[in-house]
Every structure is written in C-alpha cells, then in structure tokens.
Amino acid sequence: MSRESQTALPGKPAQPALPGKLPENLRLELIAFRRDLHMHPELGHQEYRTTAAIKERLEKAGLRPRVLDSGTGLICDVGRWDGRRPMLALRADIDALPIPDAKTHVSYRSTVPDRAHACGHDVHTAVVLGAGLVLAELDRQGRLPRPVRLLFQPAEEVLPGGATEAIDSGVLDGVGKIIAVHCDPRVDAGRIGLRPGPITSACDRLEVALTGAGGHTARPHLTTDLVTAAARVAVDVPAVLSRRMDARSGMSVTWGRIESGHACNVIPMHAELSGTVRCLDINAWHEAPDQILAAIDEVATMHGAKFEVNHVRGVPPVVNDPVVTELLREAMAARRGAESVEDTEQSLGGEDFSWYLEHVPGAMARLGVRTPGDTAKRDLHRGDFDVDESAIAVGVEFFTAAALIDGARNGPMG
C-alpha cells in the first residue's frame, strides 16, 4: 500500500500517515464477498454460514477471531491488547430480513426464498471485514498505533437486538469507544451523513389482543363488535397519544397488522393488532408504556372489549457522542475532503447499536450508497433495495482512517 503524507485540518493536530486507496484486488474481493452474503441471507441467530465465511477470511489473514457464545457472530482483535488502554471497536451487523428479494436484474439476487439483505447489513459486514484486513496488514508493518476490535454482531433485526447478548458475552471488554456505519440510500456514494446527539429513535413492538362476545352481524347490539373496536383502537389510540405526549418527543404508534374474523356475517370473538412504537426522545420512551396502556384501556373499554397488551421493549435511541462524531468527521475529511461529510437528521428508525452506547461512547455514521445522479426514491427494508458498491471501499477507507487517527491521538500501547 502506498503512503500518504501527513495532513492537518484547521485547528486540529496533524493526522497520521494514512494508507492510499484500497488495492484493486481487495476492492474486488470485498464486492464479491458482499455479493456472496447477499445471495445467502440468514435471519437473526441463524447466521452460521455468514459467521463461518467471516471467520475463514480473518483466519486466512493470520487473525484469531472468536465466535460469540450464541453460536453466531464473532469478534476479532487486530493487534495485541495489553489489558490496559482501551481499544476502538468497529461494529457490523450480519443478519438479513424475512422478506423476498424483488431484484430481477442482478446476478447476486438472494437464493433463499423470502430472505433478503434489504437493510445493507451485507455491506456493513464487508466494510468492517475490509477495514480489519487493511489494519492487519498495517499491524504487520508496525504501523498500527493501537489494537482495534472487529465486532460482527448477529440479530440486529430481532428486538431487543443481538447487541444485548453480544455485550453479555464480553464484546466490550477492553473497548473504550465504538463506531459503526449504516447504509443510507438518500446519501450519495462517496459521502457520509453525521449528527452529534440522537441520530435514530427508540423502537418497541406493540401487540394488542381484544376479546368479547361475538354473534350475528344482523344483531350487533347483542355483541361486542370487535371489528369496530379494533378499528377504533387502530385509529384513536395514536390520536389520543398525540394529545397526551409532548409533540417534540416524536412518539409514533404505527400498526403493521390487524386481524379479525373469518366470515362476512359473523362478528368475531377475537381481534389482534400489532405494530411499532417509536420515540425520538429517550424520556418519552421511558414514559410510553404507561401512556399507551392507558390509551388502549380508554378506547377498548368504550367499546366493551376486554384487552391484553404485550409491549415488547426494543431499543433506545442511538445517541452519538460529540467527541467520537468529530473523530468520524475528521477521518472522512482526511480521506475524501470536508465536502464529503454532510449533516443528517434524526430518523424514526431503530438500531440496537444504541445498547453499546449505554456502556461506552461511540457514534454511527450514515454511509452513502446512492449512485450519484440517481433520482429514484429508494428506501431500506424493501425487496428491491440495492447499493452502489463503490460505497464499500469508501467505508473501508473511512474506518481505517478513524482507527489510525484515534490510535495516534491516544498514543501507542506501551
């Protein structure tokens, strides 16, 4: 790898010498690796093939990965930790989604029915793998100032997220800060989006079961009309909450499923609703369960329906540490120029990366994956989701720079 001269941003200390652009053979290998994962998506806690592929490549590079206690996912330290000064961790999530791949024009379409990497976790994995391989080569050359931990986490899409189990298995032992990227189809490849403070929202799962005396649709007055009750819960509960929660909290209750009845002339005895609860504000997230239960009680009781609520706590907001966010800004500016960094807004999406930030400071960047000039509206969690694969090399160079700048700034291990 070629070396670049040291650079300094205004008001910042000189940056360490960074490696040049990603070698072409490694760039092509990482694209092929991403495509292989894309063709073989695995759901949370089922990522055995994915884990094995990552482990094999890291071992080929002379590293010693450790599979997590859950049986999927792994960690791998680049460089030797002396047990004293904390490391920087690079985190990727490795699971896919239970939706069909709707892409018909690519050779790497999913080969698994009703499974797809529709959130970009295959890209996240390729980025952290690539950064690990580059850093391992620098370590062999004596150019890695401090060890770095690679974390490949399972089950991000499974509330409350695989991060909690990963933390319990010790992935943060020896870690002082942690960084991650998330694909963003609204940002051009070659750019990242950053925001200090909250960048995602809290996200929970909400399930409501309604019961009552059914009967003939000719005599609804003799029944508990559960179809109407379910419809009113779906419409009125979010409306009630909008007047009981501070509008600045960004609370949103959105239903994804309503199910009731089997025949057009029978009022059923059971109805179910399920959806998500999202909050921009962490204090509102803590308050949400009591407020939601009270609103459901009010609406269901009005229609004579009995109810049970299963409020599954998910993840708090990802709150980016300002100092680590600035590290990411410096790293991207050092590689691609200050104009490659754009400010981004807080989204209502949830991310279990937030659990790591309950223990150590860190930050998540939005990695641009949109082909420049593409004006089509694209989004995550859709079967036709795809990326501009040049983003993989961008992510690798970005993470490598962050690791080197952080390591040089905090001093070599002694």
C-alpha positions in Angstrom: 0.0 0.0 0.0 1.2 3.5 -0.8 1.6 6.1 2.0 0.0 9.5 2.0 1.7 12.5 3.6 0.5 13.7 7.0 -2.2 16.3 6.8 -3.7 18.7 9.3 -7.1 20.2 9.4 -7.5 23.8 10.6 -7.4 23.8 14.4 -6.6 20.1 14.5 -3.4 18.2 15.2 -1.6 16.6 12.3 -3.1 13.4 11.1 -1.0 10.2 10.9 0.1 8.9 7.5 -2.9 7.1 6.0 -2.7 4.2 3.5 -3.6 5.0 0.0 -6.7 3.9 -1.9 -7.9 0.4 -1.3 -5.9 -2.0 -3.5 -7.9 -3.1 -6.5 -7.6 -6.8 -5.7 -9.0 -6.2 -2.2 -11.8 -3.9 -3.5 -12.9 -6.6 -5.9 -12.7 -9.3 -3.2 -14.9 -7.3 -0.9 -17.5 -6.7 -3.5 -17.5 -10.5 -4.3 -17.8 -11.2 -0.5 -20.7 -8.8 -0.2 -22.5 -10.4 -3.1 -22.0 -13.9 -1.7 -23.6 -12.8 1.6 -26.4 -11.1 -0.5 -27.1 -14.4 -2.2 -27.2 -16.4 1.1 -29.1 -14.2 3.6 -29.6 -15.5 7.1 -32.0 -14.3 9.8 -31.0 -13.3 13.3 -29.4 -16.1 15.4 -29.2 -18.2 12.2 -26.2 -16.6 10.6 -24.0 -19.7 10.7 -22.8 -19.6 7.1 -22.2 -15.9 7.4 -20.2 -16.3 10.6 -18.1 -19.1 9.1 -17.3 -17.1 6.0 -16.1 -14.1 8.0 -14.1 -16.3 10.4 -12.4 -18.2 7.5 -11.3 -14.9 5.8 -10.0 -13.4 9.0 -8.0 -16.6 9.8 -6.6 -16.6 6.3 -5.2 -13.1 7.2 -3.5 -14.6 10.3 -6.0 -13.2 12.8 -7.7 -15.1 15.6 -11.5 -14.5 15.6 -13.7 -15.8 18.4 -17.3 -16.8 17.7 -19.8 -15.4 20.2 -21.4 -17.5 22.9 -24.7 -17.5 20.9 -23.1 -19.5 18.1 -23.3 -16.8 15.5 -21.4 -13.5 15.2 -17.8 -13.0 16.3 -15.1 -10.6 17.5 -11.5 -10.3 16.4 -8.7 -8.1 17.7 -6.2 -6.7 15.2 -3.0 -6.1 17.2 -2.3 -7.3 20.7 -4.2 -5.6 23.6 -2.0 -5.1 26.7 -5.0 -5.2 29.0 -4.7 -1.6 30.0 -5.5 1.1 27.4 -8.9 0.7 25.8 -9.4 -0.2 22.2 -11.6 1.2 19.4 -14.3 -1.2 18.2 -15.7 -1.3 14.6 -19.1 -2.9 14.6 -21.1 -4.5 11.8 -24.4 -6.4 11.9 -24.7 -9.5 9.9 -28.4 -10.7 9.8 -30.9 -10.3 7.0 -34.7 -9.7 6.8 -37.6 -12.1 6.3 -38.8 -10.6 3.0 -38.4 -11.8 -0.6 -35.7 -10.3 -2.8 -37.6 -8.4 -5.6 -34.5 -7.6 -7.7 -34.6 -9.4 -11.0 -31.7 -7.7 -12.9 -28.7 -8.7 -10.8 -26.7 -12.0 -10.7 -26.4 -11.8 -6.9 -30.1 -11.9 -6.1 -31.0 -13.9 -2.9 -31.1 -17.7 -3.5 -33.1 -18.1 -0.3 -36.9 -17.8 -0.6 -38.4 -14.9 1.5 -35.0 -13.8 2.8 -33.1 -10.7 1.7 -30.3 -8.4 2.7 -32.7 -5.4 2.4 -31.1 -3.2 5.0 -27.4 -3.3 3.9 -26.0 -5.5 6.6 -24.0 -7.3 3.9 -22.4 -4.0 3.1 -21.7 -3.2 6.8 -20.1 -6.6 7.1 -17.9 -6.2 4.0 -16.8 -2.8 5.3 -15.7 -4.0 8.7 -14.0 -7.1 7.2 -12.1 -4.9 4.7 -11.0 -2.5 7.4 -9.8 -5.4 9.5 -7.7 -6.8 6.6 -6.2 -3.4 5.9 -5.4 -2.8 9.6 -3.9 -6.3 9.9 -1.5 -5.5 7.1 -0.6 -2.2 8.8 0.0 -4.1 12.1 2.4 -6.4 10.3 4.2 -3.4 9.0 4.4 -1.9 12.5 2.1 1.0 11.5 -0.9 0.3 13.7 -0.6 2.5 16.8 -3.2 0.7 18.9 -5.2 -2.5 18.6 -8.7 -2.4 17.1 -11.5 -4.8 17.8 -13.8 -6.0 14.9 -17.3 -6.9 16.0 -19.7 -8.8 13.8 -22.9 -8.8 15.6 -25.9 -11.1 15.0 -29.6 -10.5 15.2 -29.8 -6.7 14.9 -33.3 -7.0 13.4 -34.6 -9.1 16.4 -35.9 -6.9 19.2 -34.4 -6.0 21.6 -31.4 -6.7 19.3 -28.5 -9.1 19.4 -26.3 -6.3 20.8 -27.6 -7.1 24.3 -26.4 -10.8 24.1 -23.1 -9.7 22.5 -22.5 -7.3 25.4 -23.3 -10.1 27.9 -20.7 -12.3 26.1 -18.0 -9.7 26.7 -17.5 -8.0 23.4 -16.9 -4.7 25.1 -14.2 -5.9 27.4 -11.2 -3.7 26.8 -13.2 -1.4 24.5 -13.1 2.4 25.1 -15.2 3.6 22.2 -17.2 2.1 19.3 -18.1 3.2 15.8 -20.4 1.9 13.1 -22.0 2.8 9.7 -25.5 2.3 8.4 -26.3 2.3 4.7 -28.4 5.4 3.6 -30.0 5.3 0.2 -30.6 9.0 0.4 -26.9 9.9 0.5 -24.6 9.6 -2.5 -21.8 7.0 -2.5 -18.6 8.8 -1.6 -20.2 10.7 1.2 -21.4 10.1 4.8 -24.0 11.7 7.0 -23.2 12.7 10.6 -25.1 14.1 13.5 -24.0 14.5 17.1 -26.6 13.5 19.7 -29.6 11.4 18.8 -29.5 10.0 15.2 -32.1 7.3 15.5 -35.2 6.8 17.6 -36.3 4.3 20.2 -38.3 1.4 18.8 -40.6 -1.1 20.5 -43.1 -3.8 19.4 -46.7 -3.4 20.4 -49.2 -6.3 20.3 -52.9 -5.9 21.4 -55.4 -8.7 21.7 -59.1 -7.8 22.0 -61.8 -10.3 23.1 -65.6 -10.1 23.5 -68.9 -11.8 22.8 -69.4 -12.2 19.1 -72.5 -13.0 17.2 -74.6 -12.4 14.1 -73.9 -9.3 12.1 -77.7 -8.8 11.9 -77.7 -8.1 15.7 -74.5 -6.2 16.5 -76.3 -4.6 19.5 -76.2 -8.0 21.2 -72.4 -8.4 20.7 -69.1 -6.8 21.4 -68.4 -5.6 17.9 -64.7 -6.4 17.9 -64.0 -5.4 14.3 -65.2 -1.9 15.1 -63.3 -2.0 18.4 -60.1 -3.0 16.7 -60.6 -0.2 14.1 -61.1 2.4 16.8 -58.0 1.2 18.7 -56.0 1.5 15.4 -57.3 5.0 14.7 -58.0 6.5 18.1 -55.0 5.3 20.2 -52.4 7.2 18.1 -54.7 10.2 18.2 -55.1 10.1 21.9 -51.4 9.8 22.4 -50.7 12.8 20.2 -52.5 15.0 22.8 -51.0 13.4 25.8 -47.4 13.3 24.8 -45.2 16.3 24.1 -45.2 16.7 20.3 -41.5 17.3 20.4 -41.0 13.7 21.7 -41.7 12.4 18.2 -43.8 9.5 19.5 -45.3 7.5 16.7 -47.6 4.4 17.0 -48.0 2.7 13.6 -49.8 -0.5 13.0 -48.5 -3.1 10.7 -51.1 -5.8 11.2 -54.8 -6.0 12.0 -56.5 -9.4 12.0 -60.1 -10.4 13.0 -62.9 -12.7 11.8 -63.4 -15.4 9.2 -66.9 -14.8 7.7 -68.7 -11.7 6.4 -71.8 -12.3 8.5 -70.2 -13.3 11.8 -68.9 -10.8 14.4 -65.8 -12.4 15.8 -64.8 -13.0 19.4 -61.2 -12.1 18.9 -59.1 -9.4 17.2 -55.4 -8.7 17.1 -53.3 -5.6 16.3 -49.5 -5.3 16.1 -47.2 -2.5 15.3 -44.3 -0.4 16.5 -43.8 2.4 18.9 -41.1 4.9 18.1 -39.8 7.9 20.1 -37.2 10.5 19.2 -36.8 11.4 22.9 -35.5 8.9 25.4 -37.6 10.3 28.3 -40.7 9.8 26.2 -39.6 6.3 25.5 -39.5 5.6 29.3 -43.0 7.1 29.7 -44.5 5.4 26.7 -45.7 2.0 28.1 -47.9 3.6 30.8 -49.4 6.2 28.4 -50.1 3.6 25.7 -51.7 1.2 28.1 -54.0 4.0 29.4 -55.0 5.0 25.9 -55.8 1.4 24.9 -57.8 0.9 28.1 -59.8 4.0 27.4 -60.7 3.2 23.8 -61.3 -0.6 24.2 -63.5 -0.1 27.3 -65.6 2.4 25.4 -66.5 -0.4 23.0 -67.0 -3.0 25.7 -63.9 -5.1 24.7 -61.5 -6.8 27.0 -57.9 -6.4 26.1 -54.4 -7.7 26.7 -51.3 -5.7 25.8 -47.8 -7.1 25.1 -45.4 -4.1 24.9 -42.0 -5.5 23.9 -39.3 -3.1 24.8 -36.9 -2.7 21.9 -34.0 -0.3 21.7 -33.4 3.3 22.9 -32.2 6.0 20.5 -28.7 5.9 19.2 -27.1 9.0 20.8 -23.9 9.8 19.1 -21.1 11.1 21.4 -20.0 14.5 20.1 -16.2 13.7 20.5 -16.5 10.4 18.6 -18.7 12.1 16.0 -16.0 14.6 15.5 -13.4 11.8 15.1 -15.6 10.4 12.3 -15.8 13.8 10.7 -12.0 14.2 10.7 -11.5 10.7 9.3 -13.8 11.2 6.4 -12.4 14.6 5.7 -8.9 13.3 5.7 -9.8 10.6 3.1 -12.4 12.4 0.9 -12.3 16.1 1.8 -14.5 18.1 4.2 -17.2 18.3 1.5 -17.8 14.6 1.7 -19.4 15.0 5.1 -23.0 16.2 5.3 -25.2 16.9 8.3 -28.1 14.4 8.7 -31.4 14.5 10.6 -32.6 12.2 13.3 -34.7 9.4 11.9 -37.5 7.3 13.4 -35.7 4.1 12.6 -34.4 1.9 15.4 -30.9 0.4 15.8 -29.6 -1.8 18.6 -26.2 -0.1 18.3 -27.7 2.1 21.0 -27.1 -0.6 23.6 -23.4 -0.3 23.2 -23.6 3.4 23.8 -25.2 2.7 27.2 -21.7 1.3 28.1 -19.1 3.2 26.1 -19.1 6.4 24.0 -19.5 5.9 20.2 -21.1 7.1 17.1 -22.8 5.8 14.0 -22.4 7.4 10.5 -24.8 7.1 7.6 -22.9 5.6 4.7 -24.0 6.9 1.3 -25.0 4.1 -1.1 -26.9 6.0 -3.7 -25.3 6.2 -7.2 -24.6 9.9 -7.8 -27.2 11.4 -10.1 -29.8 8.7 -9.3 -33.1 10.5 -8.7 -35.2 7.4 -7.9 -36.7 7.3 -4.4 -35.3 4.3 -2.6 -35.6 3.0 0.9 -34.4 0.3 3.3 -36.5 -2.8 4.2 -37.7 -3.1 0.6 -37.2 -6.2 -1.5 -35.7 -4.1 -4.3 -33.1 -2.5 -2.1 -29.5 -2.4 -3.5 -26.4 -0.3 -3.2 -23.7 1.4 -5.3 -20.9 -1.0 -4.4 -18.3 1.7 -4.6 -19.5 2.6 -1.0 -17.7 -0.5 0.3 -14.2 0.9 -0.5 -15.3 4.3 0.9 -16.4 2.7 4.2 -13.2 0.7 4.5 -11.0 3.8 3.9 -13.2 5.8 6.3 -13.0 3.2 9.1 -9.2 2.7 8.6 -8.6 6.4 8.9 -10.7 6.6 12.1 -8.8 3.8 13.7 -5.4 5.3 12.8 -6.3 8.8 13.8 -7.8 7.6 17.1 -4.8 5.4 17.8 -2.2 8.0 17.1 -4.1 10.6 19.1 -4.3 8.4 22.2 -0.7 7.2 21.9 0.8 3.8 21.1 0.4 1.0 23.5 3.2 0.8 26.0 
